[in-house]
Amino acid sequence: MMNRKLEIDYIEYDSLDELEPQDKELCEAAERALKGSYAPYSHFNVGAAVRLADGSIVTGANQENSAYPSGLCAERTAMFAAHANHPGTPMTAIAITGAQNGALNSGITAPCGACRQVMAEYQKVSGVKWTVLFYGKDKILKFHQVDDILPFIFTNLD
């Protein structure tokens, strides 16, 4: 038996003003995406923004449905739209934010496991490590790759 330790390296910021311009732009796009959220049941809005290798940004928002679990998370709506509309352009970064009752959450909104797995697959397909940003009003976390938020990624793409 061998005892091992897993460490995750990330940067924590206190405000958007501390971010590099491209990261700030992506977080702001995720916040604007909140307007497209349809969350009449949970009242928990999530916005996501994906940056493509050509610099363009594709956004998505969570979509609920009374026939749960027929809805879809913001992260997957953004990634699926990006790949469907720009299939030859790799994704390089994603920002995620959340709000309740019209107010941006002070803390971060982290993606579910299914969204993390989809991120992992598209990161692999893209051939580059993605920047991942969890954006809250009072805290922003920046990860250097999807692997940092989903250790021991499941993949059959090797």
Chimera marker file (.cmm) of the C-alpha trace (Angstrom):
<marker_set name="trace">
<marker id="1" x="0.000" y="0.000" z="0.000" r="1" g="1" b="0" radius="0.5"/>
<marker id="2" x="1.147" y="3.511" z="-0.772" r="1" g="1" b="0" radius="0.5"/>
<marker id="3" x="-0.355" y="6.703" z="0.621" r="1" g="1" b="0" radius="0.5"/>
<marker id="4" x="-0.441" y="9.492" z="-1.977" r="1" g="1" b="0" radius="0.5"/>
<marker id="5" x="-1.436" y="13.124" z="-1.880" r="1" g="1" b="0" radius="0.5"/>
<marker id="6" x="-3.276" y="15.094" z="-4.548" r="1" g="1" b="0" radius="0.5"/>
<marker id="7" x="-2.654" y="18.839" z="-4.758" r="1" g="1" b="0" radius="0.5"/>
<marker id="8" x="-4.535" y="21.321" z="-6.902" r="1" g="1" b="0" radius="0.5"/>
<marker id="9" x="-2.901" y="24.575" z="-7.923" r="1" g="1" b="0" radius="0.5"/>
<marker id="10" x="-5.198" y="27.555" z="-8.550" r="1" g="1" b="0" radius="0.5"/>
<marker id="11" x="-5.287" y="31.318" z="-8.163" r="1" g="1" b="0" radius="0.5"/>
<marker id="12" x="-7.874" y="33.157" z="-6.072" r="1" g="1" b="0" radius="0.5"/>
<marker id="13" x="-8.838" y="36.735" z="-6.913" r="1" g="1" b="0" radius="0.5"/>
<marker id="14" x="-11.040" y="39.164" z="-4.975" r="1" g="1" b="0" radius="0.5"/>
<marker id="15" x="-12.438" y="41.086" z="-7.944" r="1" g="1" b="0" radius="0.5"/>
<marker id="16" x="-12.693" y="41.224" z="-11.724" r="1" g="1" b="0" radius="0.5"/>
<marker id="17" x="-10.238" y="44.122" z="-11.759" r="1" g="1" b="0" radius="0.5"/>
<marker id="18" x="-7.424" y="41.786" z="-10.693" r="1" g="1" b="0" radius="0.5"/>
<marker id="19" x="-7.873" y="39.519" z="-13.728" r="1" g="1" b="0" radius="0.5"/>
<marker id="20" x="-6.011" y="39.618" z="-17.017" r="1" g="1" b="0" radius="0.5"/>
<marker id="21" x="-8.144" y="41.368" z="-19.676" r="1" g="1" b="0" radius="0.5"/>
<marker id="22" x="-9.091" y="38.164" z="-21.533" r="1" g="1" b="0" radius="0.5"/>
<marker id="23" x="-10.194" y="36.461" z="-18.286" r="1" g="1" b="0" radius="0.5"/>
<marker id="24" x="-12.187" y="39.519" z="-17.206" r="1" g="1" b="0" radius="0.5"/>
<marker id="25" x="-13.901" y="39.597" z="-20.606" r="1" g="1" b="0" radius="0.5"/>
<marker id="26" x="-14.837" y="35.924" z="-20.305" r="1" g="1" b="0" radius="0.5"/>
<marker id="27" x="-16.260" y="36.356" z="-16.792" r="1" g="1" b="0" radius="0.5"/>
<marker id="28" x="-18.273" y="39.366" z="-17.912" r="1" g="1" b="0" radius="0.5"/>
<marker id="29" x="-19.653" y="37.350" z="-20.839" r="1" g="1" b="0" radius="0.5"/>
<marker id="30" x="-20.693" y="34.590" z="-18.413" r="1" g="1" b="0" radius="0.5"/>
<marker id="31" x="-22.467" y="37.175" z="-16.275" r="1" g="1" b="0" radius="0.5"/>
<marker id="32" x="-24.316" y="38.583" z="-19.311" r="1" g="1" b="0" radius="0.5"/>
<marker id="33" x="-25.312" y="35.017" z="-20.228" r="1" g="1" b="0" radius="0.5"/>
<marker id="34" x="-27.331" y="34.833" z="-16.997" r="1" g="1" b="0" radius="0.5"/>
<marker id="35" x="-30.071" y="36.760" z="-18.833" r="1" g="1" b="0" radius="0.5"/>
<marker id="36" x="-30.728" y="33.666" z="-20.960" r="1" g="1" b="0" radius="0.5"/>
<marker id="37" x="-31.279" y="31.411" z="-17.950" r="1" g="1" b="0" radius="0.5"/>
<marker id="38" x="-34.641" y="29.690" z="-17.594" r="1" g="1" b="0" radius="0.5"/>
<marker id="39" x="-34.885" y="28.660" z="-13.940" r="1" g="1" b="0" radius="0.5"/>
<marker id="40" x="-38.529" y="28.994" z="-12.790" r="1" g="1" b="0" radius="0.5"/>
<marker id="41" x="-38.217" y="26.059" z="-10.371" r="1" g="1" b="0" radius="0.5"/>
<marker id="42" x="-34.873" y="26.536" z="-8.622" r="1" g="1" b="0" radius="0.5"/>
<marker id="43" x="-34.513" y="30.302" z="-9.156" r="1" g="1" b="0" radius="0.5"/>
<marker id="44" x="-30.786" y="29.543" z="-9.466" r="1" g="1" b="0" radius="0.5"/>
<marker id="45" x="-29.413" y="31.089" z="-12.644" r="1" g="1" b="0" radius="0.5"/>
<marker id="46" x="-26.122" y="29.970" z="-14.148" r="1" g="1" b="0" radius="0.5"/>
<marker id="47" x="-24.226" y="31.566" z="-17.024" r="1" g="1" b="0" radius="0.5"/>
<marker id="48" x="-21.209" y="30.192" z="-18.852" r="1" g="1" b="0" radius="0.5"/>
<marker id="49" x="-18.895" y="31.579" z="-21.510" r="1" g="1" b="0" radius="0.5"/>
<marker id="50" x="-16.469" y="29.573" z="-23.633" r="1" g="1" b="0" radius="0.5"/>
<marker id="51" x="-13.518" y="31.151" z="-25.435" r="1" g="1" b="0" radius="0.5"/>
<marker id="52" x="-12.496" y="29.647" z="-28.752" r="1" g="1" b="0" radius="0.5"/>
<marker id="53" x="-8.971" y="29.567" z="-30.159" r="1" g="1" b="0" radius="0.5"/>
<marker id="54" x="-9.887" y="32.365" z="-32.594" r="1" g="1" b="0" radius="0.5"/>
<marker id="55" x="-10.801" y="34.624" z="-29.641" r="1" g="1" b="0" radius="0.5"/>
<marker id="56" x="-14.558" y="34.475" z="-30.124" r="1" g="1" b="0" radius="0.5"/>
<marker id="57" x="-16.837" y="33.761" z="-27.171" r="1" g="1" b="0" radius="0.5"/>
<marker id="58" x="-19.905" y="31.509" z="-27.075" r="1" g="1" b="0" radius="0.5"/>
<marker id="59" x="-22.274" y="31.698" z="-24.111" r="1" g="1" b="0" radius="0.5"/>
<marker id="60" x="-24.902" y="29.480" z="-22.546" r="1" g="1" b="0" radius="0.5"/>
<marker id="61" x="-27.318" y="29.533" z="-19.628" r="1" g="1" b="0" radius="0.5"/>
<marker id="62" x="-29.060" y="26.845" z="-17.615" r="1" g="1" b="0" radius="0.5"/>
<marker id="63" x="-32.435" y="25.676" z="-18.921" r="1" g="1" b="0" radius="0.5"/>
<marker id="64" x="-34.849" y="23.982" z="-16.521" r="1" g="1" b="0" radius="0.5"/>
<marker id="65" x="-37.900" y="21.932" z="-17.423" r="1" g="1" b="0" radius="0.5"/>
<marker id="66" x="-40.872" y="20.753" z="-15.412" r="1" g="1" b="0" radius="0.5"/>
<marker id="67" x="-40.067" y="17.234" z="-16.605" r="1" g="1" b="0" radius="0.5"/>
<marker id="68" x="-36.904" y="17.049" z="-14.498" r="1" g="1" b="0" radius="0.5"/>
<marker id="69" x="-34.156" y="16.109" z="-15.477" r="1" g="1" b="0" radius="0.5"/>
<marker id="70" x="-34.904" y="17.296" z="-19.011" r="1" g="1" b="0" radius="0.5"/>
<marker id="71" x="-33.134" y="20.623" z="-18.480" r="1" g="1" b="0" radius="0.5"/>
<marker id="72" x="-29.480" y="21.348" z="-19.155" r="1" g="1" b="0" radius="0.5"/>
<marker id="73" x="-26.670" y="23.155" z="-17.361" r="1" g="1" b="0" radius="0.5"/>
<marker id="74" x="-25.209" y="26.443" z="-18.606" r="1" g="1" b="0" radius="0.5"/>
<marker id="75" x="-21.770" y="24.949" z="-19.116" r="1" g="1" b="0" radius="0.5"/>
<marker id="76" x="-23.011" y="22.239" z="-21.448" r="1" g="1" b="0" radius="0.5"/>
<marker id="77" x="-25.293" y="24.606" z="-23.389" r="1" g="1" b="0" radius="0.5"/>
<marker id="78" x="-22.247" y="26.833" z="-24.028" r="1" g="1" b="0" radius="0.5"/>
<marker id="79" x="-19.878" y="23.988" z="-24.951" r="1" g="1" b="0" radius="0.5"/>
<marker id="80" x="-22.398" y="22.189" z="-27.146" r="1" g="1" b="0" radius="0.5"/>
<marker id="81" x="-23.277" y="25.437" z="-28.948" r="1" g="1" b="0" radius="0.5"/>
<marker id="82" x="-19.580" y="26.240" z="-29.423" r="1" g="1" b="0" radius="0.5"/>
<marker id="83" x="-18.794" y="22.865" z="-30.915" r="1" g="1" b="0" radius="0.5"/>
<marker id="84" x="-21.987" y="22.670" z="-33.003" r="1" g="1" b="0" radius="0.5"/>
<marker id="85" x="-21.457" y="26.132" z="-34.503" r="1" g="1" b="0" radius="0.5"/>
<marker id="86" x="-17.629" y="26.140" z="-34.673" r="1" g="1" b="0" radius="0.5"/>
<marker id="87" x="-16.660" y="22.448" z="-35.017" r="1" g="1" b="0" radius="0.5"/>
<marker id="88" x="-13.156" y="23.125" z="-36.332" r="1" g="1" b="0" radius="0.5"/>
<marker id="89" x="-12.237" y="25.751" z="-33.727" r="1" g="1" b="0" radius="0.5"/>
<marker id="90" x="-10.882" y="24.444" z="-30.416" r="1" g="1" b="0" radius="0.5"/>
<marker id="91" x="-12.172" y="25.747" z="-27.112" r="1" g="1" b="0" radius="0.5"/>
<marker id="92" x="-9.496" y="27.156" z="-24.801" r="1" g="1" b="0" radius="0.5"/>
<marker id="93" x="-11.254" y="28.516" z="-21.687" r="1" g="1" b="0" radius="0.5"/>
<marker id="94" x="-14.539" y="28.599" z="-19.800" r="1" g="1" b="0" radius="0.5"/>
<marker id="95" x="-15.995" y="30.921" z="-17.157" r="1" g="1" b="0" radius="0.5"/>
<marker id="96" x="-18.969" y="30.026" z="-14.964" r="1" g="1" b="0" radius="0.5"/>
<marker id="97" x="-21.062" y="32.240" z="-12.700" r="1" g="1" b="0" radius="0.5"/>
<marker id="98" x="-24.304" y="31.993" z="-10.789" r="1" g="1" b="0" radius="0.5"/>
<marker id="99" x="-27.057" y="34.257" z="-9.465" r="1" g="1" b="0" radius="0.5"/>
<marker id="100" x="-30.140" y="33.959" z="-7.311" r="1" g="1" b="0" radius="0.5"/>
<marker id="101" x="-33.143" y="36.250" z="-7.467" r="1" g="1" b="0" radius="0.5"/>
<marker id="102" x="-31.328" y="38.520" z="-9.914" r="1" g="1" b="0" radius="0.5"/>
<marker id="103" x="-28.214" y="39.053" z="-7.783" r="1" g="1" b="0" radius="0.5"/>
<marker id="104" x="-24.797" y="37.649" z="-8.660" r="1" g="1" b="0" radius="0.5"/>
<marker id="105" x="-23.677" y="35.126" z="-6.038" r="1" g="1" b="0" radius="0.5"/>
<marker id="106" x="-20.919" y="36.397" z="-3.779" r="1" g="1" b="0" radius="0.5"/>
<marker id="107" x="-19.216" y="32.993" z="-3.770" r="1" g="1" b="0" radius="0.5"/>
<marker id="108" x="-18.307" y="30.809" z="-6.713" r="1" g="1" b="0" radius="0.5"/>
<marker id="109" x="-20.632" y="28.538" z="-8.653" r="1" g="1" b="0" radius="0.5"/>
<marker id="110" x="-18.846" y="25.294" z="-9.477" r="1" g="1" b="0" radius="0.5"/>
<marker id="111" x="-19.967" y="22.957" z="-12.269" r="1" g="1" b="0" radius="0.5"/>
<marker id="112" x="-21.583" y="19.571" z="-11.687" r="1" g="1" b="0" radius="0.5"/>
<marker id="113" x="-19.720" y="16.356" z="-12.422" r="1" g="1" b="0" radius="0.5"/>
<marker id="114" x="-21.397" y="15.845" z="-15.802" r="1" g="1" b="0" radius="0.5"/>
<marker id="115" x="-20.297" y="19.302" z="-16.957" r="1" g="1" b="0" radius="0.5"/>
<marker id="116" x="-16.766" y="18.672" z="-15.711" r="1" g="1" b="0" radius="0.5"/>
<marker id="117" x="-16.628" y="15.466" z="-17.730" r="1" g="1" b="0" radius="0.5"/>
<marker id="118" x="-17.824" y="17.263" z="-20.876" r="1" g="1" b="0" radius="0.5"/>
<marker id="119" x="-15.152" y="19.919" z="-20.263" r="1" g="1" b="0" radius="0.5"/>
<marker id="120" x="-12.558" y="17.155" z="-19.956" r="1" g="1" b="0" radius="0.5"/>
<marker id="121" x="-13.578" y="15.619" z="-23.263" r="1" g="1" b="0" radius="0.5"/>
<marker id="122" x="-13.545" y="18.913" z="-25.146" r="1" g="1" b="0" radius="0.5"/>
<marker id="123" x="-10.201" y="19.839" z="-23.567" r="1" g="1" b="0" radius="0.5"/>
<marker id="124" x="-8.820" y="16.542" z="-24.889" r="1" g="1" b="0" radius="0.5"/>
<marker id="125" x="-10.345" y="17.170" z="-28.332" r="1" g="1" b="0" radius="0.5"/>
<marker id="126" x="-8.977" y="20.737" z="-28.328" r="1" g="1" b="0" radius="0.5"/>
<marker id="127" x="-5.445" y="19.509" z="-27.687" r="1" g="1" b="0" radius="0.5"/>
<marker id="128" x="-4.728" y="22.368" z="-25.264" r="1" g="1" b="0" radius="0.5"/>
<marker id="129" x="-5.189" y="22.809" z="-21.532" r="1" g="1" b="0" radius="0.5"/>
<marker id="130" x="-8.134" y="25.051" z="-20.787" r="1" g="1" b="0" radius="0.5"/>
<marker id="131" x="-8.295" y="27.925" z="-18.357" r="1" g="1" b="0" radius="0.5"/>
<marker id="132" x="-11.286" y="27.413" z="-16.033" r="1" g="1" b="0" radius="0.5"/>
<marker id="133" x="-12.769" y="30.344" z="-14.107" r="1" g="1" b="0" radius="0.5"/>
<marker id="134" x="-15.356" y="30.136" z="-11.326" r="1" g="1" b="0" radius="0.5"/>
<marker id="135" x="-16.669" y="33.683" z="-10.946" r="1" g="1" b="0" radius="0.5"/>
<marker id="136" x="-18.447" y="35.071" z="-7.896" r="1" g="1" b="0" radius="0.5"/>
<marker id="137" x="-18.942" y="38.707" z="-6.898" r="1" g="1" b="0" radius="0.5"/>
<marker id="138" x="-16.439" y="38.454" z="-4.023" r="1" g="1" b="0" radius="0.5"/>
<marker id="139" x="-14.211" y="35.614" z="-5.202" r="1" g="1" b="0" radius="0.5"/>
<marker id="140" x="-12.879" y="34.272" z="-8.499" r="1" g="1" b="0" radius="0.5"/>
<marker id="141" x="-10.948" y="31.017" z="-8.816" r="1" g="1" b="0" radius="0.5"/>
<marker id="142" x="-8.714" y="30.366" z="-11.821" r="1" g="1" b="0" radius="0.5"/>
<marker id="143" x="-7.586" y="26.846" z="-12.678" r="1" g="1" b="0" radius="0.5"/>
<marker id="144" x="-4.921" y="26.076" z="-15.278" r="1" g="1" b="0" radius="0.5"/>
<marker id="145" x="-6.596" y="22.992" z="-16.707" r="1" g="1" b="0" radius="0.5"/>
<marker id="146" x="-9.782" y="20.944" z="-16.448" r="1" g="1" b="0" radius="0.5"/>
<marker id="147" x="-7.782" y="18.179" z="-14.756" r="1" g="1" b="0" radius="0.5"/>
<marker id="148" x="-7.541" y="20.451" z="-11.701" r="1" g="1" b="0" radius="0.5"/>
<marker id="149" x="-11.311" y="20.373" z="-11.164" r="1" g="1" b="0" radius="0.5"/>
<marker id="150" x="-11.769" y="16.746" z="-12.209" r="1" g="1" b="0" radius="0.5"/>
<marker id="151" x="-8.854" y="14.561" z="-11.139" r="1" g="1" b="0" radius="0.5"/>
<marker id="152" x="-8.751" y="11.028" z="-12.561" r="1" g="1" b="0" radius="0.5"/>
<marker id="153" x="-10.708" y="12.034" z="-15.668" r="1" g="1" b="0" radius="0.5"/>
<marker id="154" x="-12.606" y="9.274" z="-17.413" r="1" g="1" b="0" radius="0.5"/>
<marker id="155" x="-11.605" y="9.146" z="-21.076" r="1" g="1" b="0" radius="0.5"/>
<marker id="156" x="-11.687" y="6.643" z="-23.867" r="1" g="1" b="0" radius="0.5"/>
<marker id="157" x="-9.949" y="9.006" z="-26.276" r="1" g="1" b="0" radius="0.5"/>
<marker id="158" x="-6.369" y="7.870" z="-25.579" r="1" g="1" b="0" radius="0.5"/>
<link id1="1" id2="2" r="1" g="1" b="0" radius="0.2"/>
<link id1="2" id2="3" r="1" g="1" b="0" radius="0.2"/>
<link id1="3" id2="4" r="1" g="1" b="0" radius="0.2"/>
<link id1="4" id2="5" r="1" g="1" b="0" radius="0.2"/>
<link id1="5" id2="6" r="1" g="1" b="0" radius="0.2"/>
<link id1="6" id2="7" r="1" g="1" b="0" radius="0.2"/>
<link id1="7" id2="8" r="1" g="1" b="0" radius="0.2"/>
<link id1="8" id2="9" r="1" g="1" b="0" radius="0.2"/>
<link id1="9" id2="10" r="1" g="1" b="0" radius="0.2"/>
<link id1="10" id2="11" r="1" g="1" b="0" radius="0.2"/>
<link id1="11" id2="12" r="1" g="1" b="0" radius="0.2"/>
<link id1="12" id2="13" r="1" g="1" b="0" radius="0.2"/>
<link id1="13" id2="14" r="1" g="1" b="0" radius="0.2"/>
<link id1="14" id2="15" r="1" g="1" b="0" radius="0.2"/>
<link id1="15" id2="16" r="1" g="1" b="0" radius="0.2"/>
<link id1="16" id2="17" r="1" g="1" b="0" radius="0.2"/>
<link id1="17" id2="18" r="1" g="1" b="0" radius="0.2"/>
<link id1="18" id2="19" r="1" g="1" b="0" radius="0.2"/>
<link id1="19" id2="20" r="1" g="1" b="0" radius="0.2"/>
<link id1="20" id2="21" r="1" g="1" b="0" radius="0.2"/>
<link id1="21" id2="22" r="1" g="1" b="0" radius="0.2"/>
<link id1="22" id2="23" r="1" g="1" b="0" radius="0.2"/>
<link id1="23" id2="24" r="1" g="1" b="0" radius="0.2"/>
<link id1="24" id2="25" r="1" g="1" b="0" radius="0.2"/>
<link id1="25" id2="26" r="1" g="1" b="0" radius="0.2"/>
<link id1="26" id2="27" r="1" g="1" b="0" radius="0.2"/>
<link id1="27" id2="28" r="1" g="1" b="0" radius="0.2"/>
<link id1="28" id2="29" r="1" g="1" b="0" radius="0.2"/>
<link id1="29" id2="30" r="1" g="1" b="0" radius="0.2"/>
<link id1="30" id2="31" r="1" g="1" b="0" radius="0.2"/>
<link id1="31" id2="32" r="1" g="1" b="0" radius="0.2"/>
<link id1="32" id2="33" r="1" g="1" b="0" radius="0.2"/>
<link id1="33" id2="34" r="1" g="1" b="0" radius="0.2"/>
<link id1="34" id2="35" r="1" g="1" b="0" radius="0.2"/>
<link id1="35" id2="36" r="1" g="1" b="0" radius="0.2"/>
<link id1="36" id2="37" r="1" g="1" b="0" radius="0.2"/>
<link id1="37" id2="38" r="1" g="1" b="0" radius="0.2"/>
<link id1="38" id2="39" r="1" g="1" b="0" radius="0.2"/>
<link id1="39" id2="40" r="1" g="1" b="0" radius="0.2"/>
<link id1="40" id2="41" r="1" g="1" b="0" radius="0.2"/>
<link id1="41" id2="42" r="1" g="1" b="0" radius="0.2"/>
<link id1="42" id2="43" r="1" g="1" b="0" radius="0.2"/>
<link id1="43" id2="44" r="1" g="1" b="0" radius="0.2"/>
<link id1="44" id2="45" r="1" g="1" b="0" radius="0.2"/>
<link id1="45" id2="46" r="1" g="1" b="0" radius="0.2"/>
<link id1="46" id2="47" r="1" g="1" b="0" radius="0.2"/>
<link id1="47" id2="48" r="1" g="1" b="0" radius="0.2"/>
<link id1="48" id2="49" r="1" g="1" b="0" radius="0.2"/>
<link id1="49" id2="50" r="1" g="1" b="0" radius="0.2"/>
<link id1="50" id2="51" r="1" g="1" b="0" radius="0.2"/>
<link id1="51" id2="52" r="1" g="1" b="0" radius="0.2"/>
<link id1="52" id2="53" r="1" g="1" b="0" radius="0.2"/>
<link id1="53" id2="54" r="1" g="1" b="0" radius="0.2"/>
<link id1="54" id2="55" r="1" g="1" b="0" radius="0.2"/>
<link id1="55" id2="56" r="1" g="1" b="0" radius="0.2"/>
<link id1="56" id2="57" r="1" g="1" b="0" radius="0.2"/>
<link id1="57" id2="58" r="1" g="1" b="0" radius="0.2"/>
<link id1="58" id2="59" r="1" g="1" b="0" radius="0.2"/>
<link id1="59" id2="60" r="1" g="1" b="0" radius="0.2"/>
<link id1="60" id2="61" r="1" g="1" b="0" radius="0.2"/>
<link id1="61" id2="62" r="1" g="1" b="0" radius="0.2"/>
<link id1="62" id2="63" r="1" g="1" b="0" radius="0.2"/>
<link id1="63" id2="64" r="1" g="1" b="0" radius="0.2"/>
<link id1="64" id2="65" r="1" g="1" b="0" radius="0.2"/>
<link id1="65" id2="66" r="1" g="1" b="0" radius="0.2"/>
<link id1="66" id2="67" r="1" g="1" b="0" radius="0.2"/>
<link id1="67" id2="68" r="1" g="1" b="0" radius="0.2"/>
<link id1="68" id2="69" r="1" g="1" b="0" radius="0.2"/>
<link id1="69" id2="70" r="1" g="1" b="0" radius="0.2"/>
<link id1="70" id2="71" r="1" g="1" b="0" radius="0.2"/>
<link id1="71" id2="72" r="1" g="1" b="0" radius="0.2"/>
<link id1="72" id2="73" r="1" g="1" b="0" radius="0.2"/>
<link id1="73" id2="74" r="1" g="1" b="0" radius="0.2"/>
<link id1="74" id2="75" r="1" g="1" b="0" radius="0.2"/>
<link id1="75" id2="76" r="1" g="1" b="0" radius="0.2"/>
<link id1="76" id2="77" r="1" g="1" b="0" radius="0.2"/>
<link id1="77" id2="78" r="1" g="1" b="0" radius="0.2"/>
<link id1="78" id2="79" r="1" g="1" b="0" radius="0.2"/>
<link id1="79" id2="80" r="1" g="1" b="0" radius="0.2"/>
<link id1="80" id2="81" r="1" g="1" b="0" radius="0.2"/>
<link id1="81" id2="82" r="1" g="1" b="0" radius="0.2"/>
<link id1="82" id2="83" r="1" g="1" b="0" radius="0.2"/>
<link id1="83" id2="84" r="1" g="1" b="0" radius="0.2"/>
<link id1="84" id2="85" r="1" g="1" b="0" radius="0.2"/>
<link id1="85" id2="86" r="1" g="1" b="0" radius="0.2"/>
<link id1="86" id2="87" r="1" g="1" b="0" radius="0.2"/>
<link id1="87" id2="88" r="1" g="1" b="0" radius="0.2"/>
<link id1="88" id2="89" r="1" g="1" b="0" radius="0.2"/>
<link id1="89" id2="90" r="1" g="1" b="0" radius="0.2"/>
<link id1="90" id2="91" r="1" g="1" b="0" radius="0.2"/>
<link id1="91" id2="92" r="1" g="1" b="0" radius="0.2"/>
<link id1="92" id2="93" r="1" g="1" b="0" radius="0.2"/>
<link id1="93" id2="94" r="1" g="1" b="0" radius="0.2"/>
<link id1="94" id2="95" r="1" g="1" b="0" radius="0.2"/>
<link id1="95" id2="96" r="1" g="1" b="0" radius="0.2"/>
<link id1="96" id2="97" r="1" g="1" b="0" radius="0.2"/>
<link id1="97" id2="98" r="1" g="1" b="0" radius="0.2"/>
<link id1="98" id2="99" r="1" g="1" b="0" radius="0.2"/>
<link id1="99" id2="100" r="1" g="1" b="0" radius="0.2"/>
<link id1="100" id2="101" r="1" g="1" b="0" radius="0.2"/>
<link id1="101" id2="102" r="1" g="1" b="0" radius="0.2"/>
<link id1="102" id2="103" r="1" g="1" b="0" radius="0.2"/>
<link id1="103" id2="104" r="1" g="1" b="0" radius="0.2"/>
<link id1="104" id2="105" r="1" g="1" b="0" radius="0.2"/>
<link id1="105" id2="106" r="1" g="1" b="0" radius="0.2"/>
<link id1="106" id2="107" r="1" g="1" b="0" radius="0.2"/>
<link id1="107" id2="108" r="1" g="1" b="0" radius="0.2"/>
<link id1="108" id2="109" r="1" g="1" b="0" radius="0.2"/>
<link id1="109" id2="110" r="1" g="1" b="0" radius="0.2"/>
<link id1="110" id2="111" r="1" g="1" b="0" radius="0.2"/>
<link id1="111" id2="112" r="1" g="1" b="0" radius="0.2"/>
<link id1="112" id2="113" r="1" g="1" b="0" radius="0.2"/>
<link id1="113" id2="114" r="1" g="1" b="0" radius="0.2"/>
<link id1="114" id2="115" r="1" g="1" b="0" radius="0.2"/>
<link id1="115" id2="116" r="1" g="1" b="0" radius="0.2"/>
<link id1="116" id2="117" r="1" g="1" b="0" radius="0.2"/>
<link id1="117" id2="118" r="1" g="1" b="0" radius="0.2"/>
<link id1="118" id2="119" r="1" g="1" b="0" radius="0.2"/>
<link id1="119" id2="120" r="1" g="1" b="0" radius="0.2"/>
<link id1="120" id2="121" r="1" g="1" b="0" radius="0.2"/>
<link id1="121" id2="122" r="1" g="1" b="0" radius="0.2"/>
<link id1="122" id2="123" r="1" g="1" b="0" radius="0.2"/>
<link id1="123" id2="124" r="1" g="1" b="0" radius="0.2"/>
<link id1="124" id2="125" r="1" g="1" b="0" radius="0.2"/>
<link id1="125" id2="126" r="1" g="1" b="0" radius="0.2"/>
<link id1="126" id2="127" r="1" g="1" b="0" radius="0.2"/>
<link id1="127" id2="128" r="1" g="1" b="0" radius="0.2"/>
<link id1="128" id2="129" r="1" g="1" b="0" radius="0.2"/>
<link id1="129" id2="130" r="1" g="1" b="0" radius="0.2"/>
<link id1="130" id2="131" r="1" g="1" b="0" radius="0.2"/>
<link id1="131" id2="132" r="1" g="1" b="0" radius="0.2"/>
<link id1="132" id2="133" r="1" g="1" b="0" radius="0.2"/>
<link id1="133" id2="134" r="1" g="1" b="0" radius="0.2"/>
<link id1="134" id2="135" r="1" g="1" b="0" radius="0.2"/>
<link id1="135" id2="136" r="1" g="1" b="0" radius="0.2"/>
<link id1="136" id2="137" r="1" g="1" b="0" radius="0.2"/>
<link id1="137" id2="138" r="1" g="1" b="0" radius="0.2"/>
<link id1="138" id2="139" r="1" g="1" b="0" radius="0.2"/>
<link id1="139" id2="140" r="1" g="1" b="0" radius="0.2"/>
<link id1="140" id2="141" r="1" g="1" b="0" radius="0.2"/>
<link id1="141" id2="142" r="1" g="1" b="0" radius="0.2"/>
<link id1="142" id2="143" r="1" g="1" b="0" radius="0.2"/>
<link id1="143" id2="144" r="1" g="1" b="0" radius="0.2"/>
<link id1="144" id2="145" r="1" g="1" b="0" radius="0.2"/>
<link id1="145" id2="146" r="1" g="1" b="0" radius="0.2"/>
<link id1="146" id2="147" r="1" g="1" b="0" radius="0.2"/>
<link id1="147" id2="148" r="1" g="1" b="0" radius="0.2"/>
<link id1="148" id2="149" r="1" g="1" b="0" radius="0.2"/>
<link id1="149" id2="150" r="1" g="1" b="0" radius="0.2"/>
<link id1="150" id2="151" r="1" g="1" b="0" radius="0.2"/>
<link id1="151" id2="152" r="1" g="1" b="0" radius="0.2"/>
<link id1="152" id2="153" r="1" g="1" b="0" radius="0.2"/>
<link id1="153" id2="154" r="1" g="1" b="0" radius="0.2"/>
<link id1="154" id2="155" r="1" g="1" b="0" radius="0.2"/>
<link id1="155" id2="156" r="1" g="1" b="0" radius="0.2"/>
<link id1="156" id2="157" r="1" g="1" b="0" radius="0.2"/>
<link id1="157" id2="158" r="1" g="1" b="0" radius="0.2"/>
</marker_set>
